[in-house]
């Protein structure tokens, strides 16, 4: 998609599309989805809303600066995989590892604290995905994390197809 043709515009737009999902969509969507799934009277709703708003703030902080600074987006082939790395806005304030830790905390914790057993299992699935990426695939972790997160989505499809949350809390799904 441009890497072989040396088309920098196509590479940048492709990278921004990919980074949209990895840096903005995941830390926003997962906490908001868990928040909206949580039963109306749950004491966890307020905490989940804080996670959702924090995920949105982090996602915007990670994504928007790349629109204003296109040279921050560097795409390269690393061990036959696409690596998206260079500068991140938060690099100027905190170590990159702390950014990653905050990111992981914001996407894993909401499912783990959900009322629903199957959402907690999904949180464990995310932990497994992150562990596999960190241990075996760190040289192109963004690409592999998104790939394995897509695979982890199969767990969500299982939950939806088998209507697991409805069985746990039918009053929400009438």
N, C-alpha and C positions, 0 to 999 in steps of 0.2 A: 504494500500500500504506500508506495512512495519511497521506502527505504532503499529498495533496489534501483529505483529510477532517479534517486537524488532530487526529489521534488520537495523542497523544504516546506512549502505551504501545505501540501497534502500531509506530510509527516506531522506538522504542527496541529492541523485540524483533527487528524486522527488521534493524536496524543491527547488533545484537549477533550475529545469525546470519551476516550478511555479514562482519563483522569477525572472527568465529571462523575463517572460511576464509582471509581475507587476512592476519591477524596471527598466528594460532596454527597453523593447519593447514599452510600452505605452508612456513614455516621448519622445521617439525617433520617433515612427511611426506617432503619431497624428500630431505633427508640420510639419514633412516632407510631409505627405499626403496633408495637407492644403496648404503648400508651392507649391507643384507640381500642385495642382488643381487651384491655383490662376491664373488669366489671365496673359499672358506674359507682358503686359504693365502696370500692376498694381503697384501703388506706395507702396503697402503693401508687395510686394515680398521680399524686403530686410529685413524688420522687421521679416517676417515669416521665412526667412532663419536664422536669428539670434536666433529665438526661436528653430528652428530645431537643429542647432548646439549646443545650450545650453542644449536642451533635450538629445541629444546624449552624451554630456559631463557628465551631471548629471547621466544618465542611466549607463554609464560605471563606474562612480565613485561609484555608489551604488552597482553594480553587481560584477565587477572584484575582489574587495578585498575579497569577499566571496569565490572565487576560491582559493586564497592564504591562507585563514584562515577558513578552514572548521568548526572549533569550534565556529565560529560566528553564524552559522546557528543552531538555536534551534527550533524544531518543537514540538508542544504540543497540546493536546486537551484542549480547553477552551470553556465551555458552549456548548458542543457537536459540536464544530467547530474547524477547524485546525487553529492554530495561528503560524505565522512564525516571531519570534522576538528574538532578542538578541542584538548583536553589529552591528553597521553600521559604516563605515569608517568616515563619517561626524560627528558622535557623538563626536569625539575627537576635533572638531573645532567649531561646532555650536549646539545649542539645537535641539533635534529631531523634535520638533514642527516646527522649521524654515525649516528643510529639507522637511517636509510634505508640508509646505506652498509653497516652491519653486516648488516642484513636481506638486502640484495642479495648480499653476500659469502657469507652462509650458505646461500642457495638456489642460487647459481650455481656456486660452487666444487666441491661434491661431484660433480655430473655431469661437470664439466670434468676432474676427477682420476680418474674411474672407469677401470677396466681396459677397459671396453667402448667401442669406437669410437662406437656409436650413442648411448650415454649422453653422450659428449663432444659429439656433434652436438646433442643435446637441450640441453646447457649453452649452446651457441652460439645455439640457438633462444631460450632465455630471455634471453640478452644482447640479441638483436634485439628481443624484446618490450619489455624494459625501456627500450631506446633509443627505440623508437617512442613509448612512453608518456611518457618524459621530455621528448622534443623537441616532440611535437605535442599531448599531452593532459594536461599537468601540472596543469591547473586542477581536475581531478577524478581524479587519478592512481589512487586506490585502486579506484574503480569500473572504470576502464579497464584497470588492471593485472590485475584479476581476470578481466575479459572476455577480454583478450588471452592471459592465462595459460591460460584455458579453451581458446582456439584453439590455443595451444602444446601442449595435451594431445593434440591431433590427431596431433602428431608422436609422442607416446608410443603412441597407438593404432596408428599405422603400424608402430612397432617391435614391438609385441606381435603384431599380426595377421600380420606377415611373419616373426615369430619370429627377429628379427635377433640377439638376445643368445644364443639357443640355437645359432645357427650359429657364433658367435664362441667360445663356450665350452660345448660340449655336455656336459661332465662335470657341470655344475651342474643341467642340465635333463633328466636321464635319468628 
